[in-house]
C-alpha cells in the first residue's frame, strides 16, 4: 500500500507541472508603421492571354497602380506601363494576340480614357476626346472589335460605340438620347440591355434590338433590375427583387417573351455570367457582407468544386477563353487578396502573387467578425468588428465607429490596410452598416431616404453605445470616421450630436448637400433623378431640409477635435466642401487639422499620399483620443512627399 501511495504522489506531482505556454499574440505583437502597412501590395484585373500563358493585371507595387503581365507558369511579373503620376488599370488582352487595353484618368478626375498597348511596347489613346470619359464594355463575338461607352457627343449621356481592331475607327452603335444606362451588349451584337433608374434601388430594364430599333421592357413591376448576361440557351439573364427583399436571378426569352426564375438565395445575388463557351456559370452572392461564389457546370447543373485555401475566401474568379484554366483572388478581412490560377482538369493550383509585406507577421493582423446590435428603435444593425489583439478587460482600448461611403454603400469583410493599421495601434473599429446600407434587403436599404443625418446617425450612435458596453473598450474614448458619405456622417455626428463622439475623422465628406447635389458630374445625369428621390431636389422646397442637414451651416455646434482629408481632383465632393468646413470649425477655436492632396481624387490611391494621410490620422487620434504624444509617420529612409496643409478659402 505504501508503494502505491508513493507512485500516486509522484504521478500527481508530474500532472501538476505546467507545460511552458507559447506567448500570446498580444505578447508578441509588433506595432507597424504606416509605411509598412501600406507596403502590402494590391492586385486587380486578371485577363488571360490567348494561350493563357499570362494574365494582364494591375498592381500598386510601384507606388501607384501600373499594368503588368504575370506568367501563369512561374509567376514572373513584367511591367507593361511605367506611369509615375496617374494610375493605370488593366482592361484586357486582345482576343487573338498579345496587344493590350488599359485605362487611365488624370490623377483621380474620373475622366477615363482607353489606351492601346502595342506588342512593341508603344501605346496610344484610342478615345482622345477632351473631357469625355470612355468605359470598356467587352469584345464582340467575332473578336474583330470591342464595345465601349463614351459621353463625347453629349457629356450627360453615354453612347455605345464599336471599335474596329484593324483601323481603330469608332462606329456609333446606339445614340443614347433618353438617358439610359448601357448595361450589356450580347456577343452576337443583336441586343443591348438598357436601364433607367427610378430611384436608388429601382430601375426599369429594357432589351433594345439593334436590327430594328425595337425596345422591350423586361420588368413587369417597379423593382431593382440589373442585366447580367445572354446565356448559351439564347435567354437573357437578369437579377430582380420584384416581390421580395433580395435580388434573385431570372431569365427572359426574347423569342416569345416568357420569363422564368432561375436561382434564389437568402441574400442578394449580385452578379451572374456565363463563360465564353458556355460551359460554366459563375454567380456572386452578397452573403452577410462578403462574396460567396458559386460555379456550376451548365450542362449538368452540378457545382464545380472551388479550391480550398485555409482561412481565406475566394472573392473573384475569371476563366480563360478555352475554359481550361481559371484565375481567382482569395483573401479575407485579415489578409490582402492573392492571385491564383487553377487548372480545372488537373486540379493544379499556382499562386501568382505574394502581397503581404514580409515585414508583417500574419498573426498580428486581425480577423474581423460580424456583430449585430439594436438601434434606438429596436432595429437590428449589422456591423463588422475589428478587436485589437491587445484589448482586454484589464487594458481597455479606445474605439472608432467607421462609416462607409454611399449613401447606400456597405462595409464588407475585405482587407482594409488603413483599418488594420489603426487596429494594430490599439484602436477597436466597428464598421457600422447603418440603415440605408445595401446588402440587407430593399426595405433596410430605403430606410434612410430623405432622412439622412437623423436615423442613420442614430444607428452609428447605437454602435458607439454597443462599443462602450464591451468590457475591453474604453467607453470614454470613442471617435467616428469615414469617407465620402461616411465623411458626411462624421460631420453630422460632430454637428448634430456634438457630445456623443470624442473626435472626428472626415475623409472627403459632403458638408453642403445643396451644392453637392447641384454639382454632380455631368455623366451622372441619368442617375440624377434617382439621387434626388433619395436625398431631395436641391432646386425645390427640399433645399430647406437639405440645408438643415448640411453640417456646413451648423459648424458653431462642433466642439470636438477634427481632422479633414481631401483630394483636389475630386469630381464628386469638391475641395471647397472641405475648405469651408475647416474654416467654419476653426472659427470655434476647436482643434482642426487639414490634409490636402493636389494629385488625388475621390479616395487616395498613391502610396506616398496614403502613408501621409493615414499617418496623420493616427497622430491625430493618438493626440486627441488616446492623449499620447504623436509618433513619426515615416522611417528616416522614407522621402517626405509634398503635401499641403491648411487652406480654408473657397475656390
TIDREN-198715 format. One line per 4 residues: their letters; for each residue x, y, z of C-alpha. Coordinates in Angstrom, 1 decimal. Last residue first. Layout:
BEGIN
a) X,Y,Z  ...
This chain:
BEGIN
xxxx) -12.5,78.1,-54.7  -13.2,79.0,-51.1  -10.5,79.7,-48.6  -9.8,77.4,-45.7
xxxx) -6.3,76.4,-46.5  -4.5,74.2,-44.0  -2.0,71.6,-45.0  -0.4,71.0,-48.4
xxxx) 1.6,67.9,-49.0  4.8,67.2,-51.0  6.2,63.8,-50.3  8.7,63.1,-47.5
xxxx) 11.3,60.5,-48.6  11.4,57.4,-46.5  14.8,56.4,-45.1  14.1,58.2,-41.8
xxxx) 11.1,55.9,-41.3  7.8,57.7,-41.7  4.9,58.9,-39.7  6.8,59.8,-36.6
xxxx) 4.7,59.3,-33.4  2.3,61.8,-31.8  2.4,62.1,-28.0  -0.5,60.4,-26.1
xxxx) -3.9,61.6,-25.2  -5.6,58.5,-26.6  -8.3,60.4,-28.3  -6.8,63.8,-29.1
xxxx) -3.1,63.1,-29.6  -3.1,59.4,-30.5  -6.1,60.1,-32.8  -4.4,63.0,-34.6
xxxx) -1.1,61.0,-34.9  -3.1,58.1,-36.4  -4.8,60.3,-38.9  -1.6,61.9,-40.0
xxxx) -0.1,58.5,-40.7  -3.2,57.7,-42.7  -2.8,60.8,-44.9  1.0,60.7,-45.3
xxxx) 1.2,57.0,-46.0  -1.8,57.1,-48.3  -0.2,60.0,-50.2  3.1,58.1,-50.6
xxxx) 1.1,55.1,-51.7  -0.9,56.8,-54.4  -4.6,55.7,-54.5  -6.3,58.3,-52.2
xxxx) -10.0,58.5,-52.5  -12.3,60.7,-54.5  -9.5,62.4,-56.4  -5.8,62.8,-55.7
xxxx) -2.9,64.9,-57.1  -3.3,68.2,-55.2  -3.5,66.4,-51.9  -5.0,68.3,-48.9
xxxx) -4.6,67.4,-45.2  -6.4,69.7,-42.7  -6.2,69.6,-38.9  -8.8,71.2,-36.7
xxxx) -8.5,71.9,-32.9  -11.7,73.8,-31.9  -11.4,77.6,-31.6  -15.0,77.9,-32.9
xxxx) -13.8,79.7,-36.0  -11.7,76.6,-36.8  -14.9,74.7,-37.3  -16.1,77.1,-40.0
xxxx) -12.8,77.3,-41.8  -12.3,73.6,-41.9  -15.9,73.1,-43.1  -15.3,75.6,-45.9
xxxx) -12.1,74.1,-47.3  -13.5,70.6,-47.1  -16.6,71.4,-49.2  -14.5,73.7,-51.4
xxxx) -12.4,70.7,-52.5  -15.4,69.3,-54.3  -17.0,66.0,-53.3  -17.8,64.1,-56.5
xxxx) -15.2,65.4,-59.0  -12.3,65.0,-56.6  -9.2,66.5,-58.2  -8.1,68.5,-55.1
xxxx) -8.1,65.4,-52.9  -9.3,65.9,-49.3  -8.6,65.0,-45.6  -10.2,66.6,-42.6
xxxx) -9.2,66.2,-39.0  -11.5,67.2,-36.2  -11.3,67.8,-32.4  -14.7,68.1,-30.6
xxxx) -16.9,71.2,-30.0  -18.8,71.5,-33.3  -22.1,73.3,-32.8  -20.9,76.5,-34.4
xxxx) -20.4,74.5,-37.6  -24.1,74.5,-38.3  -24.4,75.7,-41.9  -21.5,73.4,-43.1
xxxx) -23.1,70.4,-41.3  -25.8,70.1,-44.0  -28.9,68.5,-42.6  -30.8,71.8,-42.3
xxxx) -29.6,73.0,-45.7  -31.0,69.8,-47.2  -34.3,70.4,-45.4  -34.7,73.9,-46.8
xxxx) -33.5,72.7,-50.2  -36.3,70.2,-50.4  -38.5,73.2,-51.4  -37.1,72.7,-54.8
xxxx) -33.8,73.2,-56.7  -31.9,71.0,-54.3  -34.2,68.0,-55.0  -34.1,65.6,-52.1
xxxx) -31.7,62.9,-51.0  -33.3,59.7,-52.1  -35.5,61.0,-55.0  -32.8,63.5,-55.9
xxxx) -30.4,60.6,-56.4  -32.9,58.8,-58.6  -33.5,62.0,-60.6  -29.7,62.4,-61.1
xxxx) -28.9,58.9,-62.3  -29.1,59.6,-66.0  -27.3,62.9,-65.4  -24.4,61.1,-63.6
xxxx) -22.1,61.8,-66.6  -22.4,65.6,-65.9  -20.6,65.2,-62.6  -22.8,66.3,-59.6
xxxx) -22.7,70.0,-58.9  -26.2,70.7,-57.8  -26.4,67.7,-55.5  -23.0,68.7,-53.9
xxxx) -24.0,72.4,-53.5  -27.3,71.7,-51.8  -25.8,68.8,-49.7  -23.2,71.1,-48.1
xxxx) -20.8,69.0,-45.9  -20.1,66.0,-48.1  -17.0,64.1,-46.8  -13.6,64.0,-48.4
xxxx) -12.2,61.9,-45.4  -13.6,63.3,-42.2  -12.0,62.0,-39.0  -14.0,63.0,-35.8
xxxx) -13.1,63.1,-32.1  -14.8,62.4,-28.8  -18.1,61.2,-30.1  -21.6,61.6,-28.5
xxxx) -21.3,65.2,-27.2  -21.7,67.0,-30.6  -24.8,65.1,-31.7  -25.9,67.4,-34.6
xxxx) -22.6,68.9,-35.6  -19.9,66.3,-34.6  -22.2,63.4,-35.6  -23.2,65.2,-38.9
xxxx) -19.5,65.8,-39.6  -18.7,62.2,-39.2  -21.8,61.1,-41.2  -20.7,63.4,-44.0
xxxx) -17.3,61.7,-44.0  -19.0,58.4,-44.2  -20.9,59.7,-47.2  -17.5,60.4,-48.7
xxxx) -15.1,58.7,-46.3  -15.5,57.7,-42.6  -14.5,58.4,-39.0  -16.1,58.4,-35.6
xxxx) -14.4,58.6,-32.2  -14.7,56.7,-28.9  -12.6,57.3,-25.8  -14.8,57.4,-22.6
xxxx) -16.1,53.9,-23.3  -12.7,52.4,-23.0  -13.3,49.0,-24.7  -12.3,45.6,-23.2
xxxx) -15.5,45.2,-21.2  -17.8,45.9,-24.2  -20.6,48.2,-23.3  -18.9,51.3,-24.8
xxxx) -18.8,49.5,-28.1  -22.5,48.9,-28.1  -23.1,52.6,-27.3  -20.9,53.6,-30.2
xxxx) -22.9,51.4,-32.4  -26.1,53.0,-31.1  -24.5,56.3,-32.1  -24.0,55.0,-35.6
xxxx) -27.6,53.9,-35.8  -28.7,57.3,-34.5  -26.8,58.8,-37.4  -28.7,56.7,-39.8
xxxx) -31.9,57.8,-38.0  -31.1,61.5,-38.4  -28.3,62.8,-40.6  -30.0,61.4,-43.7
xxxx) -33.8,61.1,-43.5  -34.7,61.8,-47.2  -34.4,58.0,-47.8  -32.8,56.4,-44.7
xxxx) -34.9,53.3,-44.6  -34.5,52.5,-48.3  -31.8,49.9,-47.9  -33.5,48.2,-45.0
xxxx) -36.6,47.7,-47.0  -34.5,46.6,-50.1  -32.8,43.7,-48.2  -29.6,43.6,-46.2
xxxx) -26.9,44.0,-48.9  -27.0,47.8,-49.3  -26.8,50.3,-46.4  -29.7,52.6,-45.8
xxxx) -30.0,51.6,-42.2  -26.5,51.6,-40.7  -23.8,49.1,-41.8  -21.4,50.1,-39.0
xxxx) -17.7,49.3,-39.3  -16.8,48.9,-35.6  -13.0,49.6,-35.1  -11.0,48.9,-31.9
xxxx) -8.0,51.1,-31.7  -4.7,49.7,-30.3  -2.0,50.5,-32.9  -2.6,47.3,-34.9
xxxx) -6.3,48.3,-35.0  -5.5,51.6,-36.6  -3.2,50.0,-39.2  -5.8,47.2,-39.9
xxxx) -8.3,50.0,-40.6  -6.0,51.6,-43.1  -4.9,48.3,-44.6  -8.6,47.3,-45.3
xxxx) -8.9,43.6,-46.2  -12.5,42.6,-47.0  -15.4,41.6,-44.9  -17.6,44.4,-46.2
xxxx) -18.8,47.8,-45.2  -21.7,48.6,-47.4  -22.8,51.5,-49.6  -26.2,53.1,-49.9
xxxx) -25.3,56.7,-49.5  -22.6,56.0,-50.3  -19.4,55.6,-48.4  -18.8,53.5,-45.3
xxxx) -19.0,54.6,-41.7  -16.3,53.6,-39.2  -17.0,53.9,-35.5  -13.8,54.1,-33.6
xxxx) -12.5,52.7,-30.3  -10.2,53.3,-27.4  -8.7,50.3,-25.6  -9.4,48.6,-22.3
xxxx) -6.4,47.1,-20.5  -7.6,44.9,-17.7  -10.8,44.0,-19.6  -8.6,43.2,-22.6
xxxx) -7.6,44.7,-25.9  -4.0,44.0,-27.1  -5.1,41.8,-30.0  -7.3,44.6,-31.3
xxxx) -11.0,43.9,-32.0  -12.2,44.6,-35.5  -16.0,44.4,-35.8  -18.0,44.4,-39.0
xxxx) -21.5,45.7,-38.4  -25.2,44.7,-38.7  -27.9,46.9,-37.2  -31.1,45.3,-35.7
xxxx) -33.9,47.8,-35.5  -35.0,48.2,-31.8  -35.9,51.9,-32.2  -32.6,53.3,-30.8
xxxx) -30.6,50.7,-32.6  -30.2,47.0,-31.6  -26.8,45.4,-32.2  -25.3,42.9,-34.7
xxxx) -21.9,41.5,-35.0  -19.9,40.1,-37.9  -16.2,39.4,-37.1  -13.0,40.8,-38.3
xxxx) -9.8,38.8,-38.5  -7.0,40.9,-37.0  -3.4,41.2,-38.3  -0.6,40.2,-35.9
xxxx) -0.9,36.6,-37.0  0.3,37.5,-40.5  3.6,38.8,-39.2  4.4,41.9,-41.2
xxxx) 7.9,42.6,-42.5  7.2,40.2,-45.4  4.6,42.8,-46.7  1.6,40.7,-47.7
xxxx) 1.0,40.6,-51.5  2.6,37.4,-52.5  1.4,37.0,-56.1  1.0,34.2,-58.7
xxxx) -0.1,31.3,-56.6  -0.4,28.1,-58.7  -3.1,25.5,-58.5  -3.2,22.1,-60.1
xxxx) -6.6,20.4,-60.2  -5.6,18.6,-63.4  -8.7,19.4,-65.4  -9.8,22.7,-63.9
xxxx) -6.2,24.1,-63.9  -6.3,26.9,-61.2  -4.5,30.2,-61.3  -4.0,32.3,-58.2
xxxx) -3.9,36.0,-57.2  -3.5,37.0,-53.6  -6.0,39.0,-51.5  -4.9,41.0,-48.5
xxxx) -5.1,39.3,-45.2  -7.2,39.7,-42.0  -10.5,40.8,-43.6  -10.1,38.0,-46.1
xxxx) -8.1,36.7,-49.1  -8.5,34.8,-52.3  -8.4,36.0,-55.9  -9.1,33.7,-58.8
xxxx) -7.9,32.6,-62.2  -9.5,29.7,-64.0  -8.0,27.5,-66.7  -9.4,25.1,-69.2
xxxx) -12.2,27.4,-70.2  -10.8,27.9,-73.8  -11.3,31.7,-73.4  -9.5,31.6,-70.0
xxxx) -11.8,32.0,-67.0  -12.4,34.6,-64.2  -13.0,34.4,-60.5  -13.4,36.8,-57.6
xxxx) -13.5,36.7,-53.8  -12.4,33.2,-52.9  -12.3,33.2,-49.1  -9.3,32.6,-46.9
xxxx) -8.6,30.8,-43.6  -7.1,27.7,-45.3  -7.5,27.8,-49.0  -9.8,25.3,-50.7
xxxx) -10.1,25.4,-54.5  -13.7,25.6,-55.7  -15.6,22.5,-56.5  -17.7,23.0,-59.6
xxxx) -21.4,22.7,-58.8  -23.5,20.3,-60.9  -26.1,21.9,-63.2  -25.4,19.2,-65.7
xxxx) -24.9,21.1,-69.0  -24.2,24.4,-67.3  -21.5,23.2,-65.0  -21.8,25.4,-61.9
xxxx) -19.6,28.0,-60.2  -20.9,29.5,-57.0  -19.1,32.4,-55.3  -20.0,33.7,-51.8
xxxx) -18.8,37.3,-51.6  -18.7,39.0,-48.3  -21.0,41.4,-46.4  -23.5,38.9,-45.0
xxxx) -23.6,36.9,-48.2  -23.5,39.1,-51.2  -23.9,36.2,-53.7  -21.9,36.0,-56.9
xxxx) -22.7,33.6,-59.7  -20.4,32.0,-62.3  -22.0,29.8,-65.0  -19.8,27.3,-66.8
xxxx) -19.6,25.6,-70.2  -21.0,28.5,-72.2  -18.0,28.8,-74.5  -17.2,32.2,-73.2
xxxx) -18.0,31.6,-69.6  -21.5,32.5,-68.4  -22.4,35.4,-66.0  -24.0,36.1,-62.7
xxxx) -24.0,39.1,-60.4  -25.2,40.4,-57.0  -27.5,37.6,-56.0  -28.7,39.3,-52.9
xxxx) -29.1,37.1,-49.8  -31.2,34.1,-48.8  -30.7,32.7,-52.3  -32.7,32.4,-55.4
xxxx) -31.9,31.0,-58.9  -33.5,30.6,-62.3  -36.9,32.2,-62.1  -38.5,32.1,-65.5
xxxx) -39.8,34.6,-68.0  -41.6,34.3,-71.4  -41.4,37.0,-74.0  -41.6,34.6,-77.1
xxxx) -38.3,34.9,-78.9  -36.6,37.3,-76.5  -36.8,34.6,-73.7  -36.2,36.2,-70.3
xxxx) -34.2,34.7,-67.4  -34.4,35.5,-63.7  -31.8,35.5,-60.9  -32.7,36.8,-57.4
xxxx) -32.3,40.1,-55.7  -33.4,40.3,-52.1  -36.4,41.7,-50.3  -39.1,40.1,-52.4
xxxx) -41.9,40.7,-54.9  -39.6,42.0,-57.6  -36.0,41.9,-56.3  -34.6,41.5,-59.8
xxxx) -31.5,40.0,-61.5  -31.1,39.4,-65.2  -30.4,36.7,-67.7  -31.4,37.0,-71.4
xxxx) -32.2,33.7,-73.0  -30.4,32.3,-76.1  -29.6,29.0,-74.4  -25.9,30.0,-74.3
xxxx) -26.9,32.7,-71.9  -27.1,36.4,-72.6  -25.7,38.0,-69.5  -26.4,40.0,-66.2
xxxx) -28.8,42.9,-66.7  -30.0,44.6,-63.5  -33.4,45.1,-62.0  -34.5,46.7,-58.7
xxxx) -38.3,46.9,-58.7  -41.3,48.5,-60.2  -43.3,45.8,-61.8  -43.3,43.9,-65.1
xxxx) -39.5,44.0,-65.7  -38.2,43.3,-69.2  -39.3,46.4,-71.2  -38.9,45.8,-74.9
xxxx) -37.3,48.3,-77.3  -37.4,47.9,-81.1  -34.6,49.5,-83.1  -34.9,47.1,-86.0
xxxx) -31.6,45.3,-86.2  -30.2,46.6,-82.8  -32.9,45.1,-80.7  -33.0,47.0,-77.4
xxxx) -33.8,45.0,-74.3  -35.0,47.0,-71.4  -34.8,47.2,-67.6  -36.6,49.7,-65.3
xxxx) -34.6,50.6,-62.2  -35.3,50.5,-58.5  -33.0,51.0,-55.6  -31.5,54.5,-55.9
xxxx) -34.7,55.7,-57.5  -36.3,55.3,-60.9  -33.0,54.5,-62.7  -33.4,53.6,-66.4
xxxx) -31.7,50.5,-67.8  -30.5,49.3,-71.1  -29.5,45.8,-72.4  -28.3,45.9,-75.9
xxxx) -29.2,43.1,-78.3  -28.1,41.6,-81.6  -24.3,42.2,-81.5  -23.6,38.4,-81.4
xxxx) -21.8,38.8,-78.1  -24.9,40.5,-76.5  -24.2,44.0,-75.2  -24.7,44.8,-71.6
xxxx) -25.6,47.6,-69.1  -25.9,50.7,-71.1  -27.5,53.3,-68.9  -30.5,55.2,-70.4
xxxx) -30.5,59.0,-70.6  -33.1,59.2,-73.4  -30.8,60.5,-76.2  -28.4,57.5,-76.2
xxxx) -27.2,57.0,-79.7  -26.5,53.3,-80.2  -24.0,51.7,-82.5  -21.7,54.7,-83.3
xxxx) -18.7,53.4,-85.1  -15.2,54.0,-83.8  -12.2,53.7,-86.1  -9.4,51.6,-84.6
xxxx) -8.4,50.6,-88.2  -7.7,46.9,-87.6  -9.4,46.3,-84.3  -12.7,48.0,-85.2
xxxx) -14.1,50.0,-82.2  -17.9,49.7,-81.6  -19.6,52.6,-79.9  -22.4,53.0,-77.4
xxxx) -23.4,56.5,-76.2  -23.2,57.6,-72.6  -25.3,60.6,-71.7  -24.7,63.9,-69.9
xxxx) -21.5,64.8,-71.7  -23.3,64.8,-75.0  -21.3,63.7,-78.1  -18.1,62.7,-76.1
xxxx) -20.1,60.8,-73.5  -18.4,57.5,-74.4  -19.3,53.8,-74.0  -17.2,50.9,-75.3
xxxx) -17.6,47.9,-77.5  -14.8,45.8,-78.9  -14.0,44.7,-82.5  -12.8,41.8,-84.6
xxxx) -13.1,39.1,-82.0  -16.1,37.6,-83.8  -18.1,37.5,-80.5  -17.6,41.2,-79.9
xxxx) -15.3,42.1,-77.0  -16.5,43.9,-73.9  -18.0,47.1,-72.4  -14.9,49.4,-71.9
xxxx) -15.8,52.8,-70.5  -14.8,56.2,-72.0  -14.9,59.6,-70.4  -15.0,62.8,-72.4
xxxx) -13.2,66.0,-71.4  -11.0,66.0,-74.4  -11.8,63.3,-76.9  -8.8,61.0,-77.1
xxxx) -10.5,57.6,-77.0  -7.9,55.2,-78.5  -5.1,56.8,-76.6  -1.8,55.5,-77.7
xxxx) 0.9,52.9,-76.7  4.3,51.7,-77.8  5.6,48.5,-76.3  6.3,46.6,-79.5
xxxx) 3.2,44.4,-78.9  1.1,47.5,-79.0  -0.5,48.9,-75.8  -3.8,50.5,-76.6
xxxx) -5.4,53.1,-74.2  -9.0,53.6,-73.1  -9.7,57.0,-71.5  -11.3,57.6,-68.1
xxxx) -12.3,61.1,-66.9  -12.6,60.0,-63.3  -10.7,63.1,-62.0  -8.4,60.8,-60.0
xxxx) -5.0,61.9,-61.1  -6.0,62.3,-64.7  -7.7,59.1,-65.9  -6.2,55.9,-67.1
xxxx) -7.4,52.7,-68.8  -5.7,49.6,-70.3  -6.0,47.6,-73.4  -3.4,45.0,-74.5
xxxx) -1.9,43.6,-77.6  -0.9,39.9,-77.1  -2.8,38.4,-80.0  -6.2,36.7,-80.7
xxxx) -8.6,38.0,-78.0  -6.7,41.2,-77.2  -5.5,41.2,-73.6  -7.8,43.1,-71.3
xxxx) -8.6,46.0,-69.1  -5.6,46.7,-66.8  -5.5,49.9,-64.7  -3.1,52.8,-65.0
xxxx) -2.6,55.3,-62.1  -1.8,58.9,-63.0  1.6,60.2,-62.0  4.7,57.9,-62.3
xxxx) 3.4,55.8,-65.1  5.5,52.8,-66.2  3.2,50.6,-68.1  3.5,47.0,-69.2
xxxx) 5.8,45.8,-66.4  6.8,42.1,-66.3  6.0,39.7,-63.4  7.2,36.1,-63.4
xxxx) 4.7,33.8,-61.6  6.3,30.6,-63.0  3.5,29.0,-65.1  0.7,31.6,-65.2
xxxx) 3.3,34.3,-66.1  2.3,37.7,-64.9  1.8,40.7,-67.2  1.8,44.2,-65.6
xxxx) -0.2,47.4,-65.5  0.6,50.3,-63.1  -1.2,51.5,-60.0  0.8,53.9,-57.9
xxxx) 3.7,53.3,-55.5  5.4,50.9,-57.9  3.8,47.8,-56.2  0.4,49.4,-56.9
xxxx) -0.7,46.5,-59.1  -2.6,46.0,-62.3  -3.2,42.7,-64.1  -2.9,41.1,-67.5
xxxx) -2.5,37.3,-67.1  -0.1,35.2,-69.0  0.3,31.7,-70.5  -3.4,31.6,-71.2
xxxx) -2.8,31.0,-75.0  -5.0,34.0,-75.9  -3.7,36.0,-72.9  -5.9,35.8,-69.8
xxxx) -7.4,38.9,-68.2  -6.7,39.2,-64.5  -7.6,42.6,-63.0  -6.5,43.5,-59.5
xxxx) -3.5,43.5,-57.2  -2.9,45.5,-54.0  0.5,45.1,-52.4  1.1,45.4,-48.7
xxxx) 3.6,48.3,-48.5  0.7,50.4,-47.0  1.2,48.6,-43.7  5.0,49.0,-43.6
xxxx) 4.8,52.7,-44.5  2.0,53.2,-41.9  4.5,51.9,-39.3  3.8,48.5,-37.6
xxxx) 3.4,48.0,-33.9  4.6,44.5,-33.1  2.5,41.9,-31.2  4.5,39.3,-29.3
xxxx) 2.6,39.5,-26.0  -0.8,40.2,-27.7  -0.2,37.2,-30.0  0.1,35.0,-26.9
xxxx) 3.4,33.6,-25.8  3.7,29.8,-26.1  2.9,28.0,-22.9  5.5,26.1,-20.8
xxxx) 3.9,22.9,-19.7  2.5,23.1,-16.2  3.7,20.6,-13.6  0.6,19.4,-11.6
xxxx) 0.5,16.2,-13.5  4.0,15.3,-12.5  3.3,15.9,-8.8  0.1,13.8,-9.1
xxxx) 2.0,10.9,-10.7  4.7,11.1,-8.0  2.0,11.0,-5.3  0.3,8.1,-6.9
xxxx) 3.5,6.1,-7.1  4.3,6.9,-3.4  0.8,5.7,-2.4  1.2,2.5,-4.4
xxx) 4.4,1.7,-2.6  2.8,2.3,0.8  0.0,0.0,0.0
